[in-house]
Amino acid sequence: MAKAPKILKRSESKGEEEHDDGTANSRDEGINVALSWFLHNNCTSNVQLATLSNVCRGWRKIATDAVASEALELAKDDNVVSEQSSTLRTLLVTDMARGLVIRQKGPAEDNNTDGSFCLAWFAPSGIQLTSVSLEDDDDDGNDDGAHVVSITKTTKSNSSSKKVTCCNEWRGYTHASEVLIPMGFATSFVHGVFDATSKLAFGEDTSPMTTTSSSSLSPSTSSSSTQNNSPSHEYNTTFSVRGASLARPEGFCLCLDGDYIEHTHSSNFQKPPHASTEMTPSNVDDWMVEYLDDPSLVEDAGLSSNQRAKKQRDLGRILLPRVIMSTRRKYPLLHRFADTDDDRKLTQPSNGNKLPRLDQINPRGSPHKHLPFEKRQRSVQFLNPDRSQAVRMITPKFDCGPVDGPITAFVVAVSTEDGCFFSGRSCRYEFGHMYPTSSRDMQNDMSPICIATGKNTEGKQDKSRTKPMPSRSFDSSSEDDVDSSFSDQSMHCLCKFDSGDPFQPRDPSVDDTTEDCTYRGRMGPGLWHCYAAVFDGQNSIIRVDGSNEPSQTREDFDDEDDIDDADKACNASKYVGSGSLDGLTIGSDHQFDMSLCYGEIEGESGQGAIAELAIFKGRMEQDDIEQVEKHLMEKHGILSAREKVEYITKENSNRSKPINIESHWQEDEWTRQAHALIDQRPPWKLVSEPIPLRVLANHPTVVWQRVSQITGVPMRIARIGARKSNGSSDW
C-alpha cells in the first residue's frame, strides 16, 4: 500500500514530523502483515488472489513473494499439500510456478498430482481446419487407379460446394496466461510470480525464464507463436497445462503424418511406452498396411508416398469431424417478443431499434439484427464429412499420469438428443445427457444432464480398454464383416495416441453404470449451454448457465428389497469421481457406445457440437467456477439463467400478452413434455401441467419456420400434406 501523505503545520517541529512518519510506516507494516497472513491462511480461490493482486503495486508485490515462496517449497520432494499447508498451495498459479522450477532443474518428470492444476483446455481458436472433398477425383499417382478424396488446408479459394470444412486436430492451451487470465489475473502478476520463483530457486544472476517458460507464458511471445505453428508431434504439454494439449480423431493419429514419420529418424526421438517395437518409418508403414487391411498393398514393400497420402485422404473422409459456426441465438425464446405488429410497437425502444423477428434471416443464417450479447464461435460437430456416421476425438494418455478425483470440468456444447460430451480415455468419466430418470425421457432420448464414473472402492480401477483394438476394413460397407465379439487382435498404433480401430465392438465385460456412480441434474438437451460439473462423490455438483442443478435420481425402481445397494436412491452419486482420469475421449463415451451425434439421420435428430472444453484437477472453489463460467458465457454469447429471467421479465412489462415463465427449468420441462405428447401414439396422456400452445407450435414436426438450433441456418421444411415429411407437419 502506498505511504500515507504527511500533512504538517509550519509550527510543527522536526520531532513531530518524524513521529507522524513513523506512525504511517507502522500502519503500512500492519496492513502488510495482515495481508500476508490472509494470503497464507484464508486465500482459498484464484479469484481472491487475483483481486488482491490487482489492488495496487504494493499488494501485488506481497502476493507475488508469497506465491513464489510457497511454490519453491512445493518444488521440494518432501513437500506435499496438506491441511496444515498454506492455502496458496492449492491455487493454479502456485502449481504452475512449482512446475516451472522442476522443469528448470532438469529433465525429471513432474509426477506430483496433488493440489489443483489445468489438465486440458480446448478452445475454438485451437480447431485446425481441413477441407475435405466429397467428390471422387482420379489420382494418377496411385498404382491401383482408385478414386480418392482430397484433403487440403482450408483457404478462401476452397469455396466449392462439394467440399466440407473438417477438423483434423484440436490444439489446446499451453500458455499460463491463457489459463489464468480468465480467472482475473493480470499478465504482469503472472510474469512477476514466475520471475520471482526463478530468482529464489536459482539466484539473482540467473535468468532461466528465458529458456524454459517463455514458450509457456503468453501466446503473444514469438516462441509461443512458433509452437502454435510447430508440427503436431512437437506440440506438447507445459507446466501450465499438464494433462493433454492435443486431440485428434480416433484412427487419424500421428502415424499418418509425414512429419512424424521423418521424426522417427531423428536422434532425439523417444519411442512411446506402449510401442512393442523400435520406431522406424518402415514399422509405421507396416502398421498402416495391417490397420487398413487393404490386399492391394504389399506389406514387404511398405508404402509409397502416394499410397500413404491416398490412405490418409480416405481415412479423412471417414474419420474427420465437421467444423461449424455456432448459432447466435443460443436461447430462441428471447426473439419471441416481437412476433406481432402490436408487440413491436410496444417493445420498440426510444432509440428506434427493434428486436429482430424470427423470419428476419439472411441466406447465411445470421439474423439481420441480433441482440448485443449474441456471438458465434467455431465448433466441432462429431459427424464425418458426409454425415453418414458419428466420429470422436481422443487425446494421448495424460502426460502427468492418471489423476484421482475430484475433477472440475467446463463444457460449452449443444446436444439435440442424448449424448456424451466427453469421458475418460480408457475408463468411464462421462459428462453429458445420459441415463434417463423416467420412461418418458428414455422413449424420447431426452435425458437430463448427468455425470457418471467408474467405481473404485478398494483401490481397484473400473474395467477399461485393457484388450487391444480389433482390425476392420474401411472398404467394407457390410455390417456382417465386423465381428460382434470383442477381438484380441492387437491393432494399436505406434505414436503417443495409442490409437486403434475407432469402430471396435463394445467390450461386453464393461458393466453399465449404477446409481451410486451417477449424479444427475434437471436440464434436458436441445440448446447451447455452458455446462460445469465437479466430480466429487455425494458432494458433486452440476451447473448449467451459471445456476446449480437440483439433484435427481431415477423415478422408477423395482422392489427395494430386490435391487442391489448400488442402485438404491439413497446411495446416488456415492462413488462419482472415485476412479482415475487418464485422458480424454471427446464426442463420445470411452466405449463409443453413447456418441454425441448419430449419422444418417435427417434433420437435427441426434446431432451435437462442442465449442470449448476445460478440465481441471481438484475441486475448484465456487468463486473460481463462477468466474470461468462468466468468461465462457461472455465469449460464446450465452446468457446466464438469472439474466434470462431478468430479460424476459423486462420485456414482459411492455408486452400486451406476457410470456409466462417461472424458471428456465419450466421451459425445458414443457419442451420435453411436448416431444412426448407429439411422438406418442393416441390416446395422448399428459403427465404434468398443461403446456403452452407456443411450445407445442414450435415442435420441429409442426413448426412453420425453422432454423437449426446448432448453427442458426434456416432448414428446409416440406409442404403440408407431403407424403414424405422432412421435419414439417403432415396435417
C-alpha positions in Angstrom: 0.0 0.0 0.0 1.3 3.5 -0.8 2.6 5.6 2.1 0.0 8.0 3.5 0.9 11.6 2.7 2.2 13.8 5.5 0.2 16.9 6.4 2.3 19.1 8.7 1.8 22.6 10.1 4.6 25.2 9.8 4.9 25.3 13.6 5.5 21.5 13.9 8.9 20.6 15.0 11.2 18.1 13.3 10.5 15.5 16.1 6.8 15.7 15.4 7.4 15.2 11.7 9.4 12.0 12.4 6.7 10.8 14.8 3.9 11.2 12.1 6.1 9.4 9.5 6.7 6.5 11.9 3.0 6.2 12.6 2.3 5.9 8.8 5.1 3.3 8.4 3.7 1.3 11.4 0.2 1.4 9.8 1.6 0.2 6.5 3.6 -2.6 8.1 0.5 -3.7 10.0 -1.6 -3.9 6.8 1.2 -5.8 5.0 1.4 -8.3 7.8 -2.4 -8.8 7.8 -2.4 -9.2 4.0 0.4 -11.8 4.2 -1.5 -13.7 6.9 -4.7 -13.7 4.8 -2.9 -15.0 1.7 -1.3 -17.9 3.6 -4.4 -18.8 5.7 -7.6 -17.6 4.1 -7.0 -17.1 0.3 -8.7 -20.2 -1.0 -9.6 -19.2 -4.5 -7.8 -18.0 -7.6 -10.4 -15.1 -7.9 -9.5 -13.9 -4.4 -5.8 -13.9 -5.2 -6.3 -12.1 -8.5 -8.5 -9.5 -6.8 -5.9 -8.8 -4.1 -3.0 -8.7 -6.6 -4.9 -6.1 -8.7 -5.4 -3.6 -5.8 -2.1 -1.8 -6.1 1.6 -2.4 -6.7 2.4 -2.9 -3.1 -0.2 -5.6 -2.6 0.9 -7.2 -5.9 4.5 -7.4 -4.7 3.4 -9.0 -1.4 1.2 -11.5 -3.3 4.0 -12.3 -5.7 6.5 -13.0 -3.0 4.1 -15.2 -1.1 3.2 -17.3 -4.1 6.9 -17.6 -5.1 8.0 -18.8 -1.7 5.2 -21.4 -1.5 5.9 -22.6 -5.0 9.6 -23.1 -4.1 8.7 -25.1 -1.0 6.3 -27.3 -3.1 9.1 -28.0 -5.6 11.0 -29.9 -2.9 10.5 -33.6 -3.0 9.4 -33.9 0.7 6.6 -31.2 0.4 3.0 -32.0 -0.4 -0.3 -30.3 0.1 -1.8 -31.0 3.5 -4.4 -29.4 5.8 -1.6 -27.5 7.6 -0.2 -26.1 4.4 -0.7 -22.6 3.2 -3.9 -22.2 1.2 -1.8 -20.7 -1.6 -0.6 -24.2 -2.4 -4.0 -25.2 -3.8 -4.1 -22.4 -6.4 -3.3 -22.7 -10.1 -0.6 -20.1 -10.3 1.3 -21.7 -7.4 1.3 -25.1 -9.1 2.5 -23.6 -12.3 5.4 -21.8 -10.6 6.3 -25.1 -8.8 6.2 -26.9 -12.2 8.4 -24.2 -13.7 11.1 -24.8 -11.0 11.0 -28.6 -11.5 11.4 -28.3 -15.3 14.2 -25.8 -15.0 16.2 -28.1 -12.7 16.4 -30.9 -15.2 14.5 -33.5 -17.3 13.0 -35.2 -14.2 9.3 -35.9 -14.7 6.7 -34.0 -12.6 4.6 -36.8 -11.2 3.1 -34.8 -8.3 -0.7 -34.8 -8.9 -1.7 -33.2 -5.6 -3.3 -29.8 -5.5 -5.1 -28.1 -8.4 -3.9 -27.6 -11.9 -5.2 -27.5 -15.5 -5.3 -30.9 -17.2 -6.6 -29.7 -20.6 -8.3 -26.7 -22.2 -9.5 -26.9 -25.8 -10.8 -23.5 -27.2 -12.3 -22.6 -30.6 -9.0 -20.9 -31.6 -7.2 -24.3 -31.5 -9.5 -26.0 -34.0 -7.3 -26.8 -37.0 -9.2 -26.6 -40.3 -9.0 -29.0 -43.2 -11.0 -29.1 -46.4 -12.5 -32.5 -47.4 -13.9 -33.0 -50.9 -17.0 -35.2 -51.2 -16.3 -35.8 -54.8 -14.2 -38.7 -56.0 -11.3 -37.5 -58.1 -8.9 -39.5 -60.2 -5.4 -39.8 -58.7 -2.9 -40.6 -61.4 -0.2 -41.1 -58.8 -1.8 -44.2 -57.3 -0.8 -47.5 -58.6 -4.3 -49.0 -58.4 -6.0 -46.0 -60.0 -8.6 -45.8 -57.2 -10.8 -42.8 -56.6 -9.6 -40.7 -53.6 -10.9 -37.8 -51.5 -8.7 -34.7 -51.5 -7.8 -33.1 -48.2 -6.2 -29.7 -48.2 -5.6 -26.8 -45.9 -8.7 -24.5 -46.0 -8.2 -21.3 -47.9 -10.5 -18.7 -49.4 -10.2 -20.3 -52.8 -11.6 -23.6 -51.5 -15.2 -22.5 -51.8 -16.6 -25.4 -53.7 -20.0 -26.7 -52.5 -18.6 -30.2 -52.7 -16.0 -29.5 -50.0 -16.7 -29.7 -46.3 -14.6 -28.0 -43.6 -13.4 -30.5 -41.1 -11.1 -30.7 -38.1 -8.0 -32.9 -38.3 -6.6 -31.7 -35.0 -7.7 -29.7 -31.9 -4.8 -27.9 -30.2 -5.4 -26.9 -26.6 -4.0 -24.1 -24.5 -0.4 -24.4 -23.4 0.4 -20.9 -22.0 0.0 -19.8 -18.4 -1.8 -16.5 -19.4 -4.4 -18.4 -21.4 -5.4 -20.3 -18.3 -5.0 -17.6 -15.7 -6.4 -14.5 -17.4 -10.0 -15.9 -17.4 -9.6 -16.1 -13.6 -9.0 -12.4 -13.4 -5.1 -12.4 -13.1 -3.1 -9.6 -14.7 -0.4 -10.7 -17.1 2.2 -8.6 -15.2 1.4 -10.5 -12.0 1.7 -13.9 -13.7 5.1 -12.9 -15.2 6.2 -11.5 -11.8 5.4 -14.7 -10.0 7.4 -16.8 -12.4 10.3 -14.3 -12.3 10.3 -14.2 -8.5 10.2 -18.0 -8.3 13.1 -18.4 -10.7 15.2 -15.9 -8.8 14.5 -17.6 -5.4 15.4 -21.0 -6.9 18.5 -20.1 -9.0 19.7 -16.8 -7.7 19.5 -13.2 -8.8 22.2 -13.5 -11.5 20.4 -16.3 -13.4 17.5 -15.9 -15.8 16.2 -19.4 -16.6 12.9 -17.8 -17.6 14.2 -17.0 -21.0 14.9 -20.7 -21.7 12.1 -22.6 -20.0 8.9 -20.6 -19.5 8.9 -18.2 -22.4 7.1 -20.8 -24.6 4.5 -21.3 -21.8 3.8 -17.8 -20.5 1.9 -15.9 -23.1 0.6 -16.5 -26.6 1.9 -13.1 -27.6 5.6 -14.1 -27.4 7.5 -15.1 -30.5 8.3 -18.5 -29.1 4.7 -19.3 -28.5 3.7 -18.4 -32.0 6.4 -20.8 -33.2 4.9 -23.5 -31.1 1.5 -22.9 -32.5 2.9 -23.4 -36.0 5.0 -26.3 -35.0 4.4 -29.9 -36.2 1.9 -31.9 -34.2 4.4 -34.2 -32.6 6.2 -31.1 -31.2 3.1 -29.6 -29.7 3.4 -30.8 -26.1 2.1 -30.0 -22.7 3.8 -27.5 -20.4 3.9 -26.7 -16.7 0.8 -24.6 -17.3 -1.3 -27.4 -18.8 0.0 -30.8 -17.6 -2.5 -33.3 -19.0 -3.0 -33.1 -22.7 -2.7 -30.3 -25.3 -3.6 -32.2 -28.4 -6.7 -34.1 -29.6 -7.2 -35.9 -32.9 -9.9 -38.0 -34.4 -9.5 -41.6 -33.3 -7.9 -43.6 -36.0 -6.4 -40.4 -37.6 -3.3 -40.3 -35.4 0.3 -39.0 -35.9 1.3 -42.2 -37.7 -0.3 -40.8 -40.8 1.8 -37.6 -40.8 4.9 -37.4 -42.9 6.5 -35.0 -40.4 6.1 -37.7 -37.7 7.5 -40.4 -39.8 10.6 -38.3 -40.6 10.8 -37.5 -36.9 11.4 -41.2 -36.1 14.8 -40.8 -37.9 16.0 -38.1 -35.5 18.3 -38.7 -32.6 16.0 -37.1 -30.0 13.0 -39.3 -30.9 11.7 -41.3 -27.9 9.6 -44.4 -28.5 6.1 -44.3 -26.9 5.8 -46.5 -23.9 3.2 -48.8 -25.4 5.1 -49.5 -28.6 6.5 -53.0 -28.6 9.0 -52.5 -31.4 11.6 -49.8 -32.3 10.1 -47.0 -34.2 11.2 -46.6 -37.8 9.3 -45.4 -40.9 9.0 -49.0 -42.1 7.4 -50.0 -38.9 4.8 -47.3 -39.3 4.2 -48.4 -42.8 3.8 -52.0 -41.7 1.2 -50.9 -39.1 -0.7 -48.9 -41.6 -0.8 -51.8 -44.0 -2.2 -54.1 -41.3 -4.5 -51.4 -39.9 -6.0 -50.6 -43.3 -6.4 -54.2 -44.2 -6.0 -53.5 -47.9 -4.9 -56.5 -50.1 -3.7 -54.2 -52.8 -0.8 -53.1 -50.5 2.3 -55.2 -50.4 3.5 -55.4 -46.8 7.1 -56.2 -47.6 7.5 -53.2 -49.9 5.9 -50.8 -47.4 4.0 -47.8 -48.6 5.0 -45.3 -51.3 4.4 -41.6 -50.6 1.4 -41.6 -52.9 -0.1 -44.7 -51.2 0.4 -43.1 -47.8 -1.2 -39.8 -48.9 -4.1 -41.7 -50.5 -4.8 -43.7 -47.4 -4.7 -40.5 -45.3 -7.3 -38.9 -47.6 -9.5 -42.0 -47.5 -9.4 -42.1 -43.7 -10.1 -38.4 -43.5 -13.3 -38.8 -45.4 -14.5 -41.4 -42.8 -13.0 -40.2 -39.5 -12.7 -36.4 -39.6 -15.4 -34.4 -37.7 -17.1 -31.4 -39.3 -16.4 -27.8 -38.2 -19.4 -25.4 -37.9 -20.2 -22.0 -36.5 -22.5 -22.0 -33.5 -25.8 -20.1 -33.8 -26.0 -16.6 -32.4 -29.4 -17.4 -31.0 -28.5 -19.7 -28.1 -31.9 -19.0 -26.5 -34.5 -18.6 -29.2 -37.3 -17.6 -26.7 -35.7 -14.1 -26.4 -36.7 -13.5 -30.0 -40.3 -14.2 -29.5 -41.0 -10.8 -28.1 -41.6 -9.1 -31.4 -43.7 -11.5 -33.4 -46.6 -9.2 -34.0 -47.0 -5.6 -35.1 -48.7 -4.6 -31.9 -45.9 -6.1 -29.8 -43.3 -4.5 -31.9 -44.8 -1.1 -31.3 -45.0 -1.7 -27.6 -41.5 -3.1 -27.3 -39.8 -0.6 -29.6 -37.2 1.3 -27.5 -36.9 5.1 -27.7 -33.8 4.9 -29.9 -35.8 3.2 -32.7 -34.1 -0.2 -32.6 -36.3 -3.2 -32.8 -35.9 -6.7 -31.7 -35.5 -9.0 -34.7 -38.3 -11.1 -36.0 -37.9 -14.8 -36.4 -38.2 -14.6 -40.1 -35.5 -11.9 -40.5 -32.8 -14.3 -41.6 -30.3 -13.8 -44.3 -29.2 -16.6 -46.7 -26.2 -17.4 -44.5 -28.4 -18.0 -41.5 -27.5 -14.9 -39.4 -30.2 -12.5 -38.3 -30.2 -9.1 -39.9 -30.2 -7.7 -36.3 -29.1 -9.6 -33.3 -29.0 -8.9 -29.6 -25.8 -7.3 -28.3 -24.7 -10.4 -26.3 -25.1 -12.9 -29.1 -21.9 -14.3 -30.6 -20.8 -17.2 -32.9 -17.8 -19.4 -32.3 -16.1 -22.2 -34.2 -17.2 -25.6 -33.0 -16.6 -29.3 -33.7 -19.6 -31.3 -34.8 -18.9 -35.0 -34.4 -20.2 -36.2 -37.7 -17.9 -37.3 -40.6 -17.9 -35.2 -43.8 -20.9 -36.9 -45.5 -22.8 -37.2 -42.2 -23.0 -41.0 -42.6 -21.6 -41.8 -39.2 -20.6 -40.4 -35.8 -16.9 -39.9 -35.0 -15.0 -38.9 -31.9 -11.6 -37.4 -30.9 -9.1 -38.6 -28.3 -6.1 -37.2 -26.5 -3.0 -39.2 -25.6 -2.8 -40.5 -22.1 -2.2 -37.6 -19.7 1.5 -36.7 -19.5 1.1 -36.2 -15.7 -0.3 -39.7 -15.4 -3.8 -40.7 -14.2 -5.3 -38.3 -11.7 -7.7 -39.1 -8.9 -10.9 -37.1 -8.2 -12.2 -34.6 -7.5 -12.3 -33.2 -11.1 -13.8 -29.9 -12.3 -15.0 -29.7 -15.9 -16.5 -27.0 -18.1 -18.1 -27.6 -21.5 -19.8 -25.2 -23.9 -21.8 -27.6 -26.1 -25.2 -28.5 -27.6 -27.0 -31.8 -27.9 -30.3 -32.3 -29.6 -30.8 -35.7 -28.0 -29.0 -37.9 -25.6 -25.2 -38.0 -26.0 -21.9 -37.9 -24.1 -19.8 -34.7 -24.3 -16.6 -36.4 -23.0 -15.3 -39.3 -21.0 -12.0 -40.8 -19.9 -9.6 -42.2 -22.4 -9.9 -45.8 -21.2 -12.3 -45.6 -18.3 -15.7 -44.1 -17.5 -15.6 -40.4 -16.7 -18.7 -39.3 -18.5 -20.4 -35.9 -18.8 -23.5 -35.5 -21.0 -27.2 -36.2 -21.4 -27.5 -39.8 -20.5 -29.2 -42.3 -18.1 -32.8 -41.1 -18.1 -34.7 -40.7 -14.9 -38.1 -41.7 -16.4 -39.7 -43.8 -19.1 -40.7 -40.6 -20.9 -37.2 -39.4 -21.2 -36.0 -42.8 -22.2 -38.5 -43.0 -25.0 -37.7 -39.6 -26.4 -33.9 -39.7 -25.8 -34.0 -36.5 -23.8 -32.3 -37.4 -20.5 -31.2 -34.7 -18.0 -27.6 -33.6 -17.8 -25.6 -36.0 -15.7 -22.1 -37.2 -14.8 -21.0 -40.8 -14.2 -17.7 -42.5 -13.4 -16.4 -45.9 -12.6 -16.2 -47.3 -9.1 -13.0 -47.6 -7.1 -13.8 -48.8 -3.6 -10.8 -50.9 -2.8 -8.1 -49.2 -4.8 -9.0 -51.1 -8.0 -9.9 -49.3 -11.2 -13.0 -49.9 -13.1 -12.6 -52.1 -16.2 -11.1 -50.2 -19.1 -9.8 -51.0 -22.5 -7.2 -53.5 -21.5 -7.8 -55.5 -24.6 -6.3 -54.4 -27.9 -8.2 -53.0 -30.8 -9.6 -55.3 -33.5 -8.9 -54.9 -37.1 -11.5 -53.6 -39.6 -11.5 -52.9 -43.3 -12.7 -49.4 -44.1 -13.6 -50.5 -47.7 -16.4 -52.8 -46.4 -19.9 -51.4 -46.1 -21.5 -54.6 -44.7 -22.1 -54.8 -41.0 -21.6 -58.6 -41.3 -17.9 -58.1 -41.9 -17.5 -56.8 -38.3 -17.2 -59.5 -35.6 -19.8 -58.8 -32.9 -17.4 -60.2 -30.3 -14.6 -58.3 -28.8 -11.4 -59.3 -30.6 -8.0 -60.0 -29.0 -6.1 -58.9 -32.2 -3.5 -56.2 -31.4 -4.0 -53.2 -33.6 -2.6 -50.3 -31.6 -0.8 -47.6 -33.5 2.8 -46.6 -32.8 2.6 -43.0 -31.8 1.7 -41.4 -28.4 -2.0 -41.5 -29.2 -2.1 -45.3 -28.9 -5.0 -45.2 -31.4 -6.8 -48.2 -32.8 -9.9 -49.1 -34.8 -12.5 -46.4 -33.9 -15.3 -48.9 -34.8 -14.3 -51.6 -32.4 -17.2 -53.7 -31.0 -18.3 -52.7 -27.5 -16.5 -54.7 -24.7 -19.3 -56.7 -23.1 -17.2 -57.1 -19.9 -17.7 -53.4 -19.0 -20.8 -53.0 -16.9 -23.4 -50.3 -17.2 -23.2 -47.5 -14.7 -25.2 -47.8 -11.4 -27.0 -45.3 -9.4 -24.2 -44.9 -6.9 -21.8 -43.9 -9.7 -24.2 -41.4 -11.3 -25.2 -37.8 -10.4 -28.0 -36.1 -12.4 -29.2 -32.6 -12.8 -32.5 -31.5 -14.3 -31.9 -29.7 -17.6 -32.5 -31.6 -20.8 -30.9 -31.3 -24.2 -31.9 -29.1 -27.1 -30.0 -25.8 -26.7 -26.5 -24.4 -26.4 -25.4 -24.2 -22.8 -22.4 -23.6 -20.6 -22.1 -26.7 -18.5 -19.9 -27.1 -15.4 -19.5 -30.1 -13.1 -17.5 -31.2 -10.1 -16.9 -35.0 -9.8 -16.7 -35.4 -6.0 -19.0 -38.2 -4.7 -22.1 -37.0 -3.0 -20.6 -33.5 -2.9 -20.8 -33.4 -6.7 -22.5 -30.5 -8.4 -23.7 -29.8 -11.9 -24.3 -26.2 -13.2 -25.9 -25.0 -16.3 -25.6 -21.4 -17.5 -24.3 -20.3 -14.0 -27.1 -22.0 -12.0 -26.8 -25.1 -9.8 -28.9 -28.0 -11.0 -31.1 -29.8 -8.4 -30.0 -33.4 -7.9 -32.3 -36.1 -9.3 -32.4 -39.9 -9.1 -34.3 -42.5 -11.1 -38.1 -42.4 -10.5 -38.9 -46.0 -11.5 -37.2 -48.6 -9.2 -38.0 -52.2 -8.8 -38.9 -53.6 -5.3 -36.4 -52.0 -2.9 -35.8 -55.5 -1.4 -34.8 -56.9 -4.7 -32.3 -54.3 -6.0 -28.7 -54.0 -5.1 -27.4 -51.3 -2.8 -25.6 -49.8 -5.8 -29.0 -48.8 -7.4 -30.8 -47.5 -4.3 -31.6 -43.9 -4.4 -30.1 -43.2 -1.1 -26.7 -44.2 -2.5 -26.9 -42.0 -5.6 -23.5 -40.4 -6.6 -21.7 -42.1 -3.7 -18.7 -43.1 -5.8 -18.8 -40.4 -8.5 -15.2 -39.4 -9.1 -13.7 -42.3 -7.1 -11.9 -43.6 -10.2 -8.9 -42.1 -12.1 -9.0 -39.9 -15.2 -6.2 -40.9 -17.6 -7.0 -39.0 -20.8 -10.0 -37.6 -22.7 -12.4 -39.1 -25.2 -14.3 -36.1 -26.8 -17.6 -36.5 -28.5 -18.5 -39.9 -27.1 -18.0 -42.1 -24.0 -14.8 -44.2 -23.9 -16.7 -47.3 -25.3 -18.1 -45.4 -28.2 -21.5 -46.6 -27.0 -23.1 -43.2 -26.4 -21.9 -40.8 -29.1 -22.8 -37.1 -29.2 -24.0 -37.5 -32.8 -25.8 -40.1 -34.9 -25.1 -40.5 -38.6 -27.6 -40.9 -41.5 -30.5 -39.1 -39.7 -32.4 -36.4 -41.4 -33.0 -33.1 -39.7 -31.3 -32.3 -36.4 -32.1 -35.5 -34.5 -29.1 -37.0 -32.9 -26.7 -34.1 -33.6 -24.5 -32.1 -31.3 -21.4 -30.0 -31.2 -18.7 -28.8 -28.7 -17.2 -25.3 -28.8 -15.0 -25.4 -25.7 -13.8 -27.9 -23.1 -11.7 -27.3 -20.0 -10.7 -29.9 -17.4 -9.0 -29.1 -14.0 -7.7 -31.4 -11.3 -9.2 -30.7 -7.9 -12.4 -29.2 -6.7 -12.5 -25.5 -7.7 -13.9 -23.0 -5.3 -17.3 -21.5 -6.1 -15.8 -18.1 -6.9 -13.5 -19.7 -9.5 -16.3 -21.8 -11.1 -18.4 -18.7 -11.4 -15.5 -16.7 -12.9 -14.7 -19.3 -15.6 -18.5 -19.6 -16.4 -18.7 -15.8 -16.8 -15.7 -15.9 -19.1 -17.1 -18.7 -21.3 -20.7 -17.3 -21.4 -19.5 -13.9 -22.5 -17.2 -15.5 -25.1 -19.9 -17.6 -26.6 -22.8 -15.3 -26.2 -24.8 -17.3 -23.6 -26.9 -15.6 -21.0 -26.9 -16.9 -17.5 -30.1 -18.4 -16.1 -30.5 -15.3 -13.9 -30.0 -12.9 -16.9 -32.6 -14.8 -19.0 -35.2 -14.4 -16.3 -34.4 -10.7 -15.9 -34.5 -10.2 -19.7 -37.9 -11.9 -20.0 -39.3 -10.0 -17.1 -38.2 -6.7 -18.5 -39.7 -7.4 -22.0 -42.9 -8.8 -20.4 -43.5 -5.4 -18.8 -44.0 -3.9 -22.2 -45.9 -6.8 -23.8 -49.6 -6.9 -24.2 -49.6 -10.7 -23.7 -46.7 -11.6 -21.4 -44.9 -14.9 -21.7 -45.4 -16.9 -18.5 -42.2 -18.5 -17.4 -41.3 -19.1 -13.8 -37.8 -20.5 -14.5 -35.6 -21.9 -17.2 -36.3 -25.4 -15.9 -40.0 -24.9 -16.5 -39.4 -24.1 -20.2 -37.2 -27.1 -20.6 -39.8 -29.4 -19.0 -42.5 -28.0 -21.3 -40.3 -28.8 -24.3 -39.7 -32.4 -23.3 -43.3 -32.9 -22.5 -44.3 -31.5 -25.9 -42.0 -34.1 -27.5 -43.6 -36.8 -25.6 -47.2 -35.7 -26.5 -46.4 -35.4 -30.2 -44.4 -38.5 -30.5 -46.5 -40.9 -28.6 -49.5 -42.8 -30.0 -53.1 -41.9 -29.1 -54.7 -41.7 -26.7 -52.5 -38.9 -25.6 -51.7 -38.7 -21.9 -50.5 -35.5 -20.2 -48.4 -36.4 -17.1 -47.8 -32.8 -16.0 -49.4 -29.4 -16.0 -50.8 -28.0 -19.3 -48.3 -27.0 -22.0 -48.5 -23.5 -23.6 -49.5 -23.6 -27.2 -46.4 -21.6 -28.3 -44.2 -24.5 -27.1 -46.2 -27.2 -29.0 -46.3 -25.0 -32.1 -42.5 -24.8 -32.1 -42.0 -28.5 -32.2 -39.9 -29.5 -35.2 -42.7 -31.6 -36.7 -45.2 -28.8 -36.9 -43.3 -25.5 -36.9 -43.8 -23.3 -40.0 -40.4 -21.7 -40.0 -37.4 -23.5 -38.7 -33.7 -22.7 -38.1 -31.1 -25.0 -36.9 -30.6 -24.9 -33.1 -27.0 -25.7 -33.6 -25.9 -23.4 -36.4 -28.8 -21.0 -36.9 -29.0 -21.8 -40.6 -32.6 -22.0 -42.0 -33.8 -25.5 -42.5 -36.0 -26.7 -45.4 -39.5 -27.9 -44.5 -41.9 -29.8 -46.7 -45.3 -28.6 -47.7 -48.3 -29.5 -45.6 -49.6 -32.9 -46.8 -46.3 -34.0 -48.3 -46.1 -37.8 -48.5 -42.5 -37.8 -47.2 -42.1 -35.3 -44.4 -38.8 -33.6 -43.7 -39.4 -32.0 -40.4 -42.8 -30.5 -41.3 -46.4 -31.2 -40.5 -48.4 -33.7 -42.5 -51.6 -32.3 -41.1 
